[in-house]
Amino acid sequence: MPERAGLSFPRLIGAGAALMAFSLAGAAGAGAGVGQNQLTLTSQGVETDEAGAFISVSVQNATPKEQNEVVVRCVFLNRGRTLGSASTPLYAIPSGKTGYGQVRLLGATSATSAACTITSAE
């Protein structure tokens, strides 16, 4: 997976579940002390309803301390064309535990996939 400024690029998530490792090593202001592969982002497939698109996400915390806030950002796509992006914070994930959330983009009723990544952790 290519990296820039210590942040891993997202992988495309379609109908199946996907698992992505996240690296914050060396990312300025993005969670001092969070090392490579210590936060693991998992997501389910994109779903739509009359309001838009959403994707369920979880972050496993393998760091030695609680993560006060982990932000997950997803770019929603329709057959490769970007519809927009949205993010959600996951709060207070203890060491060794998993935090759960949902990222929703209103109006994106035609979304077929999403590319998600952890954008910050502290």
N, C-alpha and C positions, 0 to 999 in steps of 0.2 A: 504494500500500500504506500503510495507516495506521501511524503511529509513536507510541510512548509511551516516554519516558525514553531516546530514541535507539535503541531496539531495534525492528526491523521485525517486524510481526505475520506469522505464518506463512501460507503458502498451503496449501490442501488438496491432497494428493497421492493420486491414485487409481491406476489400472492403468498409466498412462503415466509417462514420466519428467517431472520438473519442474525448473525452474531458478529460484532465488531469490537476489536480492542482499541483502546484510546490511549494516546501518549501525550502527556503534558510536559515531558521533560524539556526544559529550556524555554518554555512558552512564557514570555514576559507577562506578569500580572495574571496568569491563568491558573493559579493554585500551587503556590510554592510547596514543595515536598511531595507532590503527586507524581509518581514515576510511571514509566512505561508499563503497559498491560496491567495496571492496578485497578483501573475502572473498566468494566466491560459493559458495553451497550448492547442490548438485545431488543429486537422489535418484531412485532407481528406484521401481517400484511395490511395494506391500505384498505380501508373500508370507506364507503360513502353513504350519505343519507341526504335528506332534502336540504340540510343546512350546509353541507360541504363534505370535506374529506377529513379522516382522522386515522391515527396510527397509535397503537398502544406500545409503550416503551418501558424498559426497565434498565437500571444500572446497578451492577454488582460492585460493591466496594471491597476490594482486596487490600486497601491501604491499612496501616496500623492505627488510623484515627478516623473519627467521624467526619464525614463530608457535610458541611453545613448547607451548601447549595451546589447542585450540579445542573447546568443548563444544557438541554438537548434541543437542537435545531434540526428541522426537517424541511427539505425542498420537495414540494409535491409536483409530480409530472404527469402528463398525459402522453403516452407513447413517445417519451423523450423530450417533449416540449414543456418548459417550465410554466407552471400555473401560479406559483408563489411560494412563500416560505412562512414558517411559524416556529415558535419555540415555546418551551415550558420549563420551569424550574422544578427540580425534585429536591425537597428539603430534608435535612437531618437524616442522612443515611449512615447508620453506625458501621463500624469496622466489621467486616465479615457478613454483612447483611445486604439486601437488595431493596432499592427504592423503585416505585412504580408511578407511571404517569401516562398522560395522553397528549399528543400534539394534534391540534385541530386547525384546519385552514377553512374559514367560512367562504362559501361560494365556489369551492373547487369540486363540484359534483362530478366532474369528468376525470378525476385523478385515477391513474392506474398503477402508480408506483411512487415511492419516495426515497430520497437519499438523506439519511440522518447521521448526525455526528454530535459528540459532546463538544460544546464550544467553550465552556469554562467550568471550573470546579474549585471550591474553596472550603 
